[in-house]
Amino acid sequence: MITTRFIRTGLTAITFFAMMGTAQAQPAGGPPRDGEGPPVDKRLGDTSILMGRVQIPVSVATCDDSAGHARLLCLIDLLKADMDEEILEYIQLDYSVAEGKNWSNLPAGAFPDRPGAYLGELSVEQRGILKAILMETASLTENEGYDEMEQTLNADDYIGSISTDYNVGYSSYNSKIAFLGTPAETGTWQLYYGGHHFALTNTYTDGALAGATPSFRGIEPFPRFEMNGRENLPLMQEREAFAALLRSLSDEQREAALLEGTYRDILAGPQNDDAIPDAQEGLNVTELSADQQALLLAAVETYVGDLNETDAAAYMAQYTAELSETVLGYSGTTEVNTEDDYVRIHGPTLWLEFSLQSNKSTGEVGNHPHSVWRDQVDDYGGNTE
């Protein structure tokens, strides 16, 4: 593992993967290499799928009599109906936590182990059905939930329009979708959706959401960019919520919340499932005023609120009940707008991290965020295999 936590300890040798802003080691296996650089997947595409312009097909109306998990199953059956057998084999896989752990912040060409079919391998109608599936699981709030997914796809199209590193796979074409386990009313299955700077890993057991984490969000460029006919500013609400919370702290509170060392990236990122420390470090939330606790919960909600209203409410109720055992920590500045600014919220079950680091993909001056929501009980639906 590449250590990125403290400046004073020094960094290990810089690899392509560290340069991409991650503490992730190079994956084993994968497709053969074309000379130097990351593995090259021959299925990679370089075109935009323009997900924001994809229309949800009228066939989706056949699922309108259902709601919640039942509607999700109906939409998935519709997606898989008449699907090319080769694509179906990529999408419908056996359930395993080991497979579910193959998520990453890296672009497609740098992490070929993600399961699933590329979005660009689906027909336009199938992408429309997938859009309905993702919207069923997610909030429809502007700049959150499903809208955040679209904007992250737009970010890869933006990078692809300026990058000359053609093997890395900067394109909305290259995000992936998979079902780990057969979606059904009983049993366990996972909705896996992810790509560069995005991971959604919703696990369902016997018709209910058993876990919505790990949930990774990142974005470059940041804080805003124009692409695919719109202004994009995902993760701005997260940054602003954390900054509002830290600005509200008194001098004494800031001193108590300040973490030792400098954090260059999040700890509990891809392939670092055991990185959450046992000991909490920082300012106990009981030392915050009622208004400050409301600011903290507002920051939490920018992550939990990516889910649909019903599932989000259940998580928010749990995390609110655990406030007395929750700790706030930060490193860097309280404005959360400078390289190595870092914020965490650590509860009995909740773990949130937000980290700013220098740009890696665009070559432009500036910083971009990595962030993750983990639940120490519900990660991967609470399953271990």
Stockholm file with secondary structure:
# STOCKHOLM 1.0

chainA/1-385         MITTRFIRTGLTAITFFAMMGTAQAQPAGGPPRDGEGPPVDKRLGDTSILMGRVQIPVSVATCDDSAGHARLLCLIDLLKADMDEEILEYIQLDYSVAEGKNWSNLPAGAFPDRPGAYLGELSVEQRGILKAILMETASLTENEGYDEMEQTLNADDYIGSISTDYNVGYSSYNSKIAFLGTPAETGTWQLYYGGHHFALTNTYTDGALAGATPSFRGIEPFPRFEMNGRENLPLMQEREAFAALLRSLSDEQREAALLEGTYRDILAGPQNDDAIPDAQEGLNVTELSADQQALLLAAVETYVGDLNETDAAAYMAQYTAELSETVLGYSGTTEVNTEDDYVRIHGPTLWLEFSLQSNKSTGEVGNHPHSVWRDQVDDYGGNTE
#=GR chainA/1-385 SS CCCCSCSTTCCCCCCHHHHTTCCCCCCSSCSCCSSSSSCCCTTCCCSCCCGGGCCCCGGGGGGTTCCHHHHHHHHHHHHHTTCCHHHHHHHEECCCHHHHTCCCSSCGGGCTTCCSEEGGGSCHHHHHHHHHHHHHHBCCSTTSHHHHHHHHHHHHHHHHHHCCCTTSCCSGGGCEEEEESCCCSSSEEEEEEEETTEEEEEEEETTEEEECCSEEEECSSCSCEEETTEEECTTHHHHHHHHHHHHTCCHHHHHHHBCSSCCSSCSSCTTCTTCSCSSCCSEEGGGSCHHHHHHHHHHHHHHHTTBCHHHHHHHHHHHHHTGGGCEEEEESCTTSCSTTCEEEEECSSEEEEEEEEECCSSCCSSEEEEEEEEETTTGGGGCCC
#=GC SS_cons         CCCCSCSTTCCCCCCHHHHTTCCCCCCSSCSCCSSSSSCCCTTCCCSCCCGGGCCCCGGGGGGTTCCHHHHHHHHHHHHHTTCCHHHHHHHEECCCHHHHTCCCSSCGGGCTTCCSEEGGGSCHHHHHHHHHHHHHHBCCSTTSHHHHHHHHHHHHHHHHHHCCCTTSCCSGGGCEEEEESCCCSSSEEEEEEEETTEEEEEEEETTEEEECCSEEEECSSCSCEEETTEEECTTHHHHHHHHHHHHTCCHHHHHHHBCSSCCSSCSSCTTCTTCSCSSCCSEEGGGSCHHHHHHHHHHHHHHHTTBCHHHHHHHHHHHHHTGGGCEEEEESCTTSCSTTCEEEEECSSEEEEEEEEECCSSCCSSEEEEEEEEETTTGGGGCCC
//
